[in-house]
């Protein structure tokens, strides 16, 4: 986390300054801009990544495809497209879906206090990954039924921001839902919301998360 500065924002996602990454992630945290990426293959399976044990927060837990932070001159989309090869060694075009705010502690080590843009992508046929050391330790492709069943049983092994992103899929722009219709048809089933609500209560006993747009 050294030598990297994040974009501080107010509750409406307006930039108000920058701060060192590590200071943004202390227990009280400082509200900053972030993103999370959900990549799907042609069978509409989601690429999950396991966070490296070297991570300060949620080491060894399962996440969506990639999560990180925009730089000062970047949009949510451009920052996520830049970050993908830095973590999984592969490129993919992305679409913006929505953003949400959340604040959640990790033990007594630190916290995430973020406004998080959510991006979606469908991988091309020539997609080849090469995991980057100290970022991701393992990957797996999960279908919706399999993943939501495991989230229901084992919420503690999944990163909280990924759960919020999946919960809010139905809040995506209608054009994006239509563009990625096959994916959304598989991942927006009503029964999945109840499983996600249960897992979110595990991570957010005070319901400290909300859709921003």
N, C-alpha and C positions, 0 to 999 in steps of 0.2 A: 504493500500500500504506500510505500515511500515515494516522494517526489511526484505525486500525481494530484492535480487539483480538480475538484468537482464543481458543478454549477449549483449554487444555492438558489432556491426558489421560494416564493411565497405559496400560500395555499391554493392560488389560482395558476400556478406554474409560471409565474413571471420571474425572470432571473433577477436576483438581488445581490449577486457577488459570487465569489469563489472561496473554496476552503480546501485544505489538505484532506486527502481521502481518508486517512486514518482518523482525523478529528470528526469527520462526518459520521463515522461508524462507532464512536464511543457509546457507552450505555444510554445516554440521553439523546445522542444523535443530533444531526442538523439536517433539516429537510433539503434534499437535493434531487437532481434529475437522474433517472436511470431508465433502463429498458430491459425487456425480456423478449426472447425470440422463441417461437414455436415453429419448427420445421417438420413437414410431413412428406412421406414418400407416396408413390403412385397407388399404394394400397391404403392410404390415409392413416398410416401409423405415425405416431409422434416420436421424434428422436429425443430421447432422454439422455442426459449426461450426469455423471456422478462427480460431484465437486472433489477436487484434490484434498487430501488430508493436510496439505500445507496452507489451506485457506484459514483465515482468521475466524470467519463466521460460517456456520453450517458445514464444517468439513465432513466429507464423506457422505453427505446427503444427496438425494436425487433431485435434479432440477429439470426445467425445460431445456431447450437446446443450448442457449447461451443467455447469460444475463450480465450486464455491465453498465457503463455510464457514458453518456455523450460528452464530447469535448466542446469547448466554448463556441466554435464555429459550425458545429454539426447539428443536423436535425436528428430526430429519433431514427428515421430510416437510414440516413447516411452513416450514422454512428454504428448502428447494428450491422450494416453491410461491411463496414470496415473491421468490426470486431470478430465476425465469424471466422475468417481465416487465421486470426490471432489465437483462437481457442481450439477450433476443430480442423484447421488447415484446409478449408474449402469455402467456396463462394456460393452465394445464392441471392437472387433478387427477392426483396421483401416488400410487403404492404403493411401500412399502418392500420391498426384496428381501433384502439381506444387507449386511454390512460387512467390510472387509478392511484390513489394515495394510500399509504399504509405505514404503520410504525409497529415494529415487533422486536423485542429483545432476544438476544441469544445468550442464555445462561447469564453469567455476570461478566461476560467478555466484552460485549458490544451490542449494537442494534442496527437494524435497517430502518431508516426514516426517509421514505422516498416518494416521489411522484414518478410512476413507472409507465412508460409507453410500451404497448404490446404490439409486436410485429408477427406477421405470418409469412411463411414461404413454402413453396412446393418444390422439392429438389429436382434438378435436371437429371437426365439419364447419365451424364458423365460425372456425377457427384462422387468424389472420393475424399475420404477424411484422413487426417493425420493429426492425432491428438497432441496438444502442446503440453509439455511437462509443466507441472505445478498449477495447471488450470483444471484439467479434467482427467480423471483416472480411469473412467470406464464409460461405455455407451450401451444403450439398448433401444430397440424399436418396440413401441407398445401400442396395441390397439386400444380403443376407447373402453371397451367392456373390461378387459384385463386390468388396465391401469386404474380405472375408477373403483373396481373391486378391491384392489390392493390399497388405494388411498383410504378407502373406508375402513380397512382393517389396520393399516399401519401409517396413520397420518404423520407420525413422528419422524419418518425417514424421508419426507418430502419437504422441499423448500417452500415456505409460506407464500412467497410472491407468485410461484408457479400455480398454486391452488387458487389464488385470487384471479389470476389471468384466465384460467380455465372456467371459473365460475362466471365471469363476465363475458364470455364469448358471445352470448345472445345480444349483448349491447353493442356489438360491432356495427359499423356503417352498413346499410342495406346493400350498397353496391359491392362491398367486400364479401358479404355473405353470399351474394349471387355469384361473384367471381370464383369463390372457393366453395361452391355449393356442396360438392361431394364430401369435402372435409367437414363442413359445418353440419351436414345431415347426420354424420356419424358421431359428432362430438357435442351436439346441443340437445341431446335427449333429456326430457324433464326429470327422469329418475336420477340422472347424474348430478343434478343440482342438490338433491337432498344428501347424497354422499359427500359432496364438496362442502355443504353447510356444516356437516358434522366435523369434517376435518378442519375447517376454518375456526370452529369453536375451540378446538384443541390448541391451535396456534394463537388465536386472538380471543381470549376469554372476555375482553372488554370491547370486542367488535371494532377495533381501531383500524378499519379499512373502509374505503368508499370509492365509488366510481366518480371520476372527475368530469367526464364529458358525455 
